[in-house]
Amino acid sequence: MSIPGTYTINITCFHAGTMIATPDGERAVETLAIGDLVRTVDGRAVPVKWLGRQTLRTLMNPSPRLQPVRIAKGALGQGLPHTDLTLTADHGMVLGGLMINASALVNGGSIRFLTLEEVPPDYTVYHIETEAHDVILANGAPAETFLDAAGRAAFDNHAEYLDLYGAERIIPEMRMPRISTARLLPQAIKDRLAISQRDHLAMAV
């Protein structure tokens, strides 16, 4: 079992303040609760099954893997996201029919790693679990919901999940190719976002 404060698995979450589309307008991710409805990219309203919370402690574990990604307003094209979006590096964004980890989108400018000095030493991130692996809207941009491959044990409220549901459940990943590194991005997306291999490798220090 993972111990809070150690991160041996993928961390795939939204930072506090991320605005999630719901049938009644946008809400900050941290204000959502089990049973609340969120809107998917195809217009469905699906209930939140669980909202995972994970506290990241950069002083205890100053790993580069804890550097979040900041996607600036409009960086993905068509005005998206509508405001700056901050999320963990392994969180999937949907672009060009692909599920792309945020870290693979880094171009060193409009999409960049934040340094650990730019985030609090302790901060909480959030992951929305729905019944399926869905695509929802985060600051207007398509982003994935929780996929159990990321693991629930590292979340601060893992016990709550077990109390509610009794056991872990498998969520099959949607049938969409996943890209985890810029090297595998189609050239058209690299050109669109002005991504170079140098940008991808140059993590902020």
Buried (B, 14 or more C-beta within 10 A) or exposed (E): EBEBEEBEBBBBBBBBBBBBBBEEEBBEBBEBEEEBBBBBBEEEEBEBBBBBBBEBBBEEEEEEBBBBBBBBBBBBEEEBBBBBBBBBBBBBBBBBEBBBBBBBBBBBEBBBBBBBEEBEEEBBBBBBBBEBBBBBBBBBBBBBBBBBEBBBEBBEBBEBBEEEEEEEEEBEBBEBEBBBEBEEBEEEBBEBBEBEEEBBEEBBE
